[in-house]
């Protein structure tokens, strides 16, 4: 109650109105205040439930309604599903899915409010890059903090706020096991994706671009072969789903593990790089079953605006 009182005082709400809210109404927290009305009935609620019962009228009543409206909007922006309070988050990443999509999925699943700040690489990134902590995206600010980098920390924060990190220690480790396998697969794939852009990292500096591109495609074809690294890691992940037996990696609902893996599977199924066939995931039946089930979740359908998955 003290928290709600201080919140309303900061919004310069009249003490009589604050007293009525905290004593006569069942509002004990900022979250309660946010849940007390919907956007459809807010104006009438302020008049009938609060101002009219505190003896205010005329311009003073209008002033208090205005201040209450601002306070209610601020409280609502901090509050997600179930009345849980969240920090104010701004997540900045490129317009593509890439390494930031896992974080967006966690926010979507948990109903965590955030500013989805999408940067166009062609027109915005050159000027923005020097202002970021390490010359890279994503970055995040929390409650007005300075920019903080590194996507894995952001993913775990998003999953913590969204309730997607298992509390049971064994299930927690199982979710992290999936994340580890995901990054083992990324490590195996990365050279084939970077060779033509950063040949100096792989002892290929000075080779013509067409040779680098050909070599990169050959690497991806080898990775995608039936006995290649991608199928090996996808097989491990498929086996974990089979072993759990619920359709999800951990427990009986999506977790950190699905948020990590779904963007990887989406990327592979796009087939937008020569050497990676779109069908590479198809034979892994448990992965595909989880993939389709995940995209059928209402929050995920809303996130992708009804566009079918790759």
C-alpha positions in Angstrom: 0.0 0.0 0.0 2.8 2.4 0.8 4.2 1.7 -2.7 0.9 2.7 -4.3 0.6 5.8 -2.1 4.1 6.9 -3.1 3.3 6.2 -6.7 0.2 8.4 -6.7 1.9 11.1 -4.7 4.6 11.3 -7.4 1.8 11.7 -10.0 0.5 14.7 -7.9 -2.8 13.1 -7.2 -4.8 14.9 -4.5 -4.3 13.4 -0.9 -8.1 12.9 -0.5 -8.2 10.9 -3.7 -5.1 8.8 -2.7 -6.8 8.1 0.7 -10.0 6.9 -1.0 -8.0 4.7 -3.4 -5.9 3.1 -0.7 -8.6 2.7 1.9 -12.0 2.4 0.3 -11.0 0.5 -2.8 -9.3 -3.0 -2.9 -6.1 -1.6 -4.3 -3.0 -2.5 -2.4 -0.3 -2.1 -5.1 0.5 -0.4 -8.3 -0.5 -3.6 -10.1 -3.9 -3.5 -8.4 -4.4 0.1 -9.5 -3.5 -0.9 -13.1 -6.0 -3.8 -13.1 -8.8 -1.9 -11.6 -10.1 -0.6 -14.9 -9.8 -1.4 -18.6 -9.2 1.2 -21.3 -12.9 1.0 -22.2 -14.2 1.8 -18.7 -11.4 3.9 -17.3 -12.9 7.4 -17.7 -16.2 6.5 -16.3 -14.5 4.6 -13.5 -12.4 7.5 -12.5 -15.5 9.7 -12.3 -17.8 7.2 -10.5 -15.3 5.2 -8.4 -13.0 7.9 -7.2 -13.6 11.6 -8.0 -17.3 11.7 -7.4 -16.8 10.0 -4.0 -14.2 12.4 -2.7 -16.3 15.6 -3.0 -14.3 17.2 -5.9 -16.0 19.0 -8.7 -15.5 21.4 -11.6 -11.9 22.1 -12.8 -10.4 20.4 -9.7 -12.2 17.1 -10.6 -11.1 17.4 -14.2 -7.5 18.0 -13.0 -7.6 14.9 -10.8 -9.0 12.7 -13.6 -6.2 13.9 -15.8 -3.6 13.1 -13.2 -5.2 9.7 -12.5 -5.2 9.0 -16.2 -1.5 9.6 -16.5 -0.8 7.5 -13.4 -3.0 4.7 -14.6 -1.3 4.6 -18.0 2.1 4.5 -16.3 1.0 1.7 -14.0 -0.4 -0.2 -16.9 2.8 0.1 -18.9 4.7 -1.5 -16.0 2.2 -4.3 -15.6 1.8 -7.4 -17.7 -0.5 -10.4 -17.6 -1.6 -11.6 -14.2 -0.9 -8.2 -12.6 2.8 -8.8 -12.4 5.0 -5.7 -12.4 7.8 -5.4 -14.9 10.7 -3.0 -15.4 10.6 -0.6 -18.3 12.6 -2.3 -21.1 13.8 -1.0 -24.4 15.2 -3.8 -26.7 17.1 -2.6 -29.7 18.0 -4.9 -32.5 17.9 -5.1 -36.3 14.7 -5.5 -38.3 15.7 -9.2 -39.0 15.0 -12.1 -36.6 18.7 -13.2 -36.2 20.2 -13.3 -32.7 17.4 -11.1 -31.1 14.4 -13.2 -32.0 14.8 -15.5 -29.0 14.4 -12.5 -26.7 11.3 -11.2 -28.5 9.8 -14.7 -28.3 10.3 -14.8 -24.5 8.7 -11.4 -24.1 5.8 -12.5 -26.2 5.2 -15.7 -24.4 5.3 -14.1 -21.0 3.3 -11.0 -21.9 6.2 -8.8 -20.8 5.7 -5.2 -22.1 8.8 -3.7 -23.8 9.7 -1.3 -26.6 10.7 -3.3 -29.7 13.2 -0.9 -31.2 14.0 -2.2 -34.7 17.0 -0.8 -36.5 17.3 -0.7 -40.3 20.9 -1.8 -41.1 21.1 0.0 -44.4 20.0 3.4 -43.2 20.6 3.6 -39.4 23.3 1.2 -38.3 26.4 3.1 -39.6 25.7 6.2 -37.4 24.4 4.1 -34.5 27.2 1.6 -34.3 29.8 3.8 -32.5 27.2 4.7 -29.8 26.7 1.0 -28.7 28.9 -0.6 -25.9 30.8 -3.0 -28.2 29.8 -1.9 -31.7 27.1 -4.5 -31.9 23.4 -5.2 -31.4 21.3 -6.2 -29.6 21.4 -3.8 -26.7 18.9 -3.2 -23.9 18.0 -0.5 -21.4 16.2 -1.3 -18.2 14.4 1.4 -16.2 16.4 4.1 -18.1 19.8 2.4 -17.6 22.7 2.8 -19.9 22.7 0.4 -22.8 23.7 -3.2 -21.9 24.9 -5.7 -24.5 25.1 -9.5 -24.9 22.0 -11.4 -26.1 22.4 -14.4 -23.8 22.0 -12.3 -20.7 19.0 -10.5 -22.3 17.4 -13.9 -23.1 17.7 -15.1 -19.5 16.4 -11.8 -18.2 13.4 -12.0 -20.6 12.8 -15.6 -19.6 13.1 -14.8 -15.9 10.5 -12.0 -16.2 8.3 -14.2 -18.4 8.4 -17.2 -16.0 10.1 -19.4 -18.6 13.1 -20.6 -16.5 12.3 -23.8 -14.6 12.6 -23.5 -10.9 13.4 -27.2 -10.4 17.3 -27.6 -10.6 17.2 -30.7 -12.8 14.7 -29.1 -15.2 16.7 -25.9 -15.2 19.8 -27.8 -16.3 17.8 -29.6 -19.0 16.8 -26.3 -20.4 20.4 -25.1 -20.3 21.4 -28.3 -22.0 19.3 -27.4 -25.0 20.8 -23.9 -25.0 24.3 -25.5 -25.0 23.5 -27.8 -27.9 22.1 -24.9 -29.8 25.3 -22.9 -29.4 27.4 -26.0 -30.3 25.5 -26.2 -33.5 26.0 -22.4 -34.1 29.8 -22.8 -33.5 29.8 -25.6 -36.2 27.9 -23.5 -38.7 29.5 -20.1 -38.1 32.7 -20.5 -40.3 30.6 -21.3 -43.3 28.6 -18.1 -42.8 31.6 -15.9 -42.1 34.2 -17.1 -44.6 33.3 -14.8 -47.4 32.9 -11.8 -45.1 35.8 -12.4 -42.7 38.3 -14.6 -44.6 41.2 -13.4 -42.5 39.7 -15.4 -39.5 40.1 -18.6 -41.4 43.4 -18.3 -43.2 41.7 -17.4 -46.5 42.7 -13.7 -46.8 43.4 -12.7 -50.3 41.3 -15.3 -52.1 38.8 -13.8 -54.7 35.2 -13.4 -53.4 33.9 -16.0 -55.9 36.3 -18.6 -54.5 35.4 -17.7 -50.9 31.7 -18.0 -51.8 32.2 -21.4 -53.5 34.2 -22.7 -50.5 31.5 -21.5 -48.1 28.7 -23.2 -50.0 30.8 -26.5 -50.0 31.2 -26.1 -46.2 27.4 -25.7 -45.8 26.7 -28.7 -48.0 29.0 -30.8 -45.9 27.4 -29.6 -42.7 23.9 -30.4 -44.2 24.8 -33.9 -45.3 23.1 -36.9 -43.6 26.2 -37.5 -41.6 27.0 -33.8 -41.2 27.1 -31.7 -38.0 23.7 -30.1 -38.4 21.9 -33.5 -38.5 24.0 -34.7 -35.6 22.9 -31.8 -33.4 19.3 -31.8 -34.6 19.3 -35.6 -33.8 20.4 -34.9 -30.2 17.7 -32.3 -29.8 15.0 -34.5 -31.3 16.1 -37.2 -28.9 15.7 -34.9 -25.9 12.1 -34.1 -26.9 11.3 -37.8 -27.3 12.8 -38.5 -23.9 10.7 -35.8 -22.2 7.6 -37.1 -23.9 5.4 -34.0 -23.5 6.1 -32.3 -26.8 8.4 -29.8 -25.1 12.0 -29.9 -24.0 11.3 -29.5 -20.3 8.2 -30.2 -18.3 4.9 -29.8 -20.1 5.1 -26.2 -21.5 7.5 -24.0 -23.4 10.5 -22.6 -21.6 13.9 -21.0 -22.2 14.8 -24.0 -24.3 12.1 -23.4 -27.0 12.8 -19.7 -27.1 16.4 -20.5 -27.9 15.7 -23.2 -30.5 12.8 -21.9 -32.5 14.8 -19.1 -34.2 17.5 -21.6 -35.0 14.9 -23.9 -36.7 13.3 -21.0 -38.4 16.6 -19.9 -39.8 17.4 -23.3 -41.2 14.0 -23.7 -42.7 14.3 -20.4 -44.6 16.7 -21.9 -47.0 18.1 -18.5 -47.7 21.8 -19.7 -47.9 23.1 -21.9 -50.7 24.0 -25.2 -49.2 21.3 -25.3 -46.5 18.2 -27.2 -47.9 14.9 -26.0 -46.5 14.0 -29.6 -45.7 17.0 -30.2 -43.3 14.8 -30.3 -40.2 11.9 -32.3 -41.7 13.1 -35.8 -40.8 13.4 -34.9 -37.1 9.8 -35.6 -36.3 9.8 -34.5 -32.6 11.5 -31.2 -33.5 8.9 -30.5 -36.2 6.0 -31.4 -33.9 7.3 -29.0 -31.3 8.0 -26.4 -34.0 4.4 -26.4 -35.3 2.9 -26.5 -31.8 5.0 -23.5 -30.7 3.7 -21.5 -33.6 0.1 -22.4 -32.7 0.4 -20.7 -29.3 -1.8 -17.6 -29.3 1.0 -15.3 -28.1 3.3 -16.5 -30.9 0.6 -16.3 -33.5 0.1 -12.7 -32.4 3.8 -12.0 -32.5 4.1 -13.2 -36.1 0.8 -11.4 -37.0 -0.7 -14.7 -38.3 2.0 -15.2 -40.9 2.6 -18.9 -41.3 6.0 -20.2 -40.1 8.8 -21.1 -42.7 
